[in-house]
Amino acid sequence: MKNISFSLLSCLLLWLAAPATASTTDSSTTERRSEHKPLLKSVKDTKVTTQAYQSHVWFHSVDVFISGDLNANGYYHRLEVELDADTSLPYQQVFAEFTLLPSYGDERVYYTSSVFELYRQSPDDWLAIDTVLENRFAPDDYLLTIRLFDAATGYLLAEISGFDDANLDYIPLEDYNRDSYIRSSVTVEASGGATGILLLLVLCLLSGQRYRALRHRS
């Protein structure tokens, strides 16, 4: 009985410790990682100069790409983020959380990654996510925040956002449903005033006279 209880408790603890992937239907995300063996390098050109928080893990580079503007209004429904993080440890397991903050409203987690590994300053331990925003993202300029957590403890290890890097702020986004709606309009021009009404009456009189002339001939 004790063994069964211990097994159940162990399963529960593992379930709580595991990062939860995004279960929302508001977006769909494809995750990519480097499958190469780590190439340990002691020196790399640093791209990220400022970040909100870092411990023994920090962001080396973050690249953002947007695409998909069906209605040509300047807002995009597809967001790709590629990050490379480093650690002072030989090996560190982490997971990443991605959030978007609109101009007005609350910060929303739109994706939580699976666990991936960092190997010191290796350039081959990058993570890339490709997200299509599907629902509940109104056209707005969003602020992107990325957080890295320890996979074993859940502790925050590093954080960067649009407050630190201008490339992560003012990202013009909207969901696919809004982007795929292309408004069609029919313009009807009407002449107003005495001149327009007089012209309409003259045309009606000419048409009536022509009709009576045709009947008289027949």
RABELFEN-V667815 format. One record per pair of residues at least 24 apart in sequence whose C-alpha atoms are under 7 Angstrom apart, sorted by sequence separation. I is the first residue (numbers start at 0). J is the second residue. D is the distance in whole Angstrom. If there is no record, write none. Layout:
i->(I,I)
j->(J,J)
d->(D,D)
This chain:
i->(59,60,92,143,58,59,91,92,142,143,58,59,90,91,142,57,58,90,91,141,142,57,90,141,142,56,57,89,90,140,141,56,89,140,141,55,56,86,88,140,141,55,85,86,87,139,140,86,139,85,86,138,139,85,138,114,137,102,136,137,101,102,136,101,102,135,101,134,83,84,100,101,133,134,83,99,100,132,133,134,82,83,99,100,132,133,82,99,81,82,98,99,81,98,80,81,97,98,80,97,79,80,96,97,79,95,96,78,79,95,96,78,95,77,78,94,95,77,93,94,76,77,93,94,76,93,94,92,93,92,74,39,41,39,40,37,39,40,39,26,38,37,38,37,37,21,35,21,20,21,33,20,33,19,20,33,20,32,32,18,31,32,31,75,76,30,31,74,75,76,30,73,74,75,76,29,30,74,76,28,29,56,57,28,29,56,28,54,76,27,28,53,54,26,27,53,26,27,52,53,26,52,25,26,51,52,25,26,50,51,70,25,50,69,70,25,68,69,70,70,51,50,49,49,16)
j->(83,84,116,167,83,84,116,117,167,168,84,85,116,117,168,84,85,117,118,168,169,85,118,169,170,85,86,118,119,169,170,86,119,170,171,86,87,117,119,171,172,87,117,118,119,171,172,119,172,119,120,172,173,120,173,150,173,139,173,174,139,140,174,140,141,174,141,174,124,125,141,142,174,175,125,141,142,174,175,176,125,126,142,143,175,176,126,143,126,127,143,144,127,144,127,128,144,145,128,145,128,129,145,146,129,145,146,129,130,146,147,130,147,130,131,147,148,131,147,148,131,132,148,149,132,149,150,149,150,150,138,118,120,119,120,118,120,121,121,109,121,121,123,123,124,109,123,110,110,111,123,111,124,111,112,125,113,125,126,113,126,127,127,171,172,127,128,171,172,173,128,171,172,173,174,128,129,173,175,128,129,156,157,129,130,157,130,156,178,130,131,156,157,130,131,157,131,132,157,158,132,158,132,133,158,159,133,134,158,159,178,134,159,178,179,135,178,179,180,181,163,163,163,164,151)
d->(5,7,5,5,6,5,6,6,6,6,4,6,7,5,4,6,6,6,7,6,6,6,5,5,7,6,6,6,7,4,5,4,5,5,6,5,7,7,6,4,7,5,6,7,6,6,6,5,6,5,7,6,7,5,4,6,5,7,5,7,6,6,5,6,7,7,5,5,7,7,5,6,5,7,4,6,5,5,5,6,6,7,6,7,6,6,5,5,6,6,6,6,4,5,6,6,6,7,5,5,6,7,6,7,4,7,5,6,6,6,7,5,5,6,6,6,6,5,6,5,6,6,5,7,5,5,6,6,5,5,6,7,6,7,6,7,6,6,5,7,5,6,7,6,7,7,6,5,7,6,6,5,6,7,6,6,7,6,5,7,6,6,5,6,6,6,6,5,5,5,5,7,5,6,5,6,6,6,5,6,5,6,6,5,6,6,4,5,7,6,6,6,6,7,5,4,6,7,5,7,4,5,6,5,5,7,5,7,6,5,6,5,5,6,6,6,6,6,7,5,6,5,6,7,7)
